[in-house]
């Protein structure tokens, strides 16, 4: 009988990925490192966050095909981590990436993207073809990472997915609307920013900078604007942005439009999503195992 490995036992880290900047990506191991993941969650979402994943779940999920991987500085300090679970759906393995967090002093260097790509390699090794996760559609930097740099596809808009009382000061009382994405892992990531097309802006900002709907009329290409930096907006303004963008997404997606791109905005132009009515992405069928969240 093989001796059970205890959380404190060392790991071999055969799948470690050192970077030219001295940062190493590898699976988390040992109770102390899993507890460090907990500390990063509290730093990121607050100590009262009700969706915190405890160390034992991070540990057990990894033993069953999931991923809990960290980015480590040359001195061994954990700079961030990514966590997800693997399971069967419709006869195929899929991976749900539940959490990605990078410490504040380590942001701005694409570390989140590196962790995501490393997670991709780990789950590909166990036969996963599709990865899913969610993001807040009002956070421009996350939209750019997920849709442009990683090339994931937005497949569903879910109103208030996690409720309005997560306990995190980041969320406050704002409804936690989320976009679910599907990332096809069978093709190499291609972070090429596609040239966007002119389109009808359906929620133009007024003089006070807040958006309003212009009738949600049909057009071959429409654009849904979001704030440049959600964190700098007051809670009242965030609520207006959420209400207006939710109405726009639900209206156009309900009519069969697809999210085909994201533009960060230049100069005075706000970031915006590009939605198309002409089936530009219809040839890229949604992979088997796409997860649809309940509304």
Steps between C-alpha positions, in 0.01 A plus 500: 500500500631844408544734792257790486668831432443756770454869421838583652694253281721651227405479132728435206357785286579318176261732315658824628542773237780750576486837324778729377403752768564248777130436567414131507156357431424168665234308683439603859612240753513468876262644754695822538464584129129417498460733797684767303232465229246575771695810603505625139124450475450711812735770368311508171133466599510582872487289815119497497474354149250213519629319191851439634627152410660334807841332474360149536277543193790643299703196601234234436394645165858480377518132593196435276614664178454862600763771507637719775813664365702794621747755368808517724762775518869406513488526880210251513224753573170413335394787273169355383312180435237342279248235603256286305312171503482226237204273438296321233220667308315339211759223492803729478734656753463876553677734738337782695754764602352632821755749626796708383669750730825695481640704787475877454876554485537237226233629260564665167742242362252256340548254786131411490531408134805286570316314775206440266723361226676276751161377625411426137808278460425309819141416410587418140729231641200320655285521186303822547401679178291787638542733795230728644502790742315821575589868515324826577410660165554848646871441573683605183840349582346157556297519180818584309692212658229239452365589158800657326821371652379146578244473220219353711141539371213653692216247497252625759404801710374411850331770713603508868674163479643504853244722672531850639645408840834329438660674797772650281558877497596464133142395418316702763126479432542504121324207328766249397414470130751280321599393151577130461775422251610186321867459412583246230820330614549294183642800313805702607412831667512782246509837677454705185270798536257485207426826327162616625228627270293815534181428685200660664573601860182394679571661840673833433604703805323825574662823621546358851682197361223253580357278226146488368336269249426631153211268419694174450436502127631235264825551310753264345754601766422655836729611782433495874717747692630445853687729742871548451572406862209364703689532829511879471121527461270563798258227606211701356668535162599133497134409551399708196770338286385156611133568428560648156757246378293209630200618300714536187669160530177316572319671214759433232610155613133404521465597133788277396786750494845370596782672685780497243753741646602755759655843443688674782430848367738774397504860621151598609347180365370264767578126495229301326386155394432430135191288429420370155173391343649341189642181655869583468581229751235249394759277341670460836241282666482507878708202622330204657470550874410867503364591841181707514432658838145519626339841492 
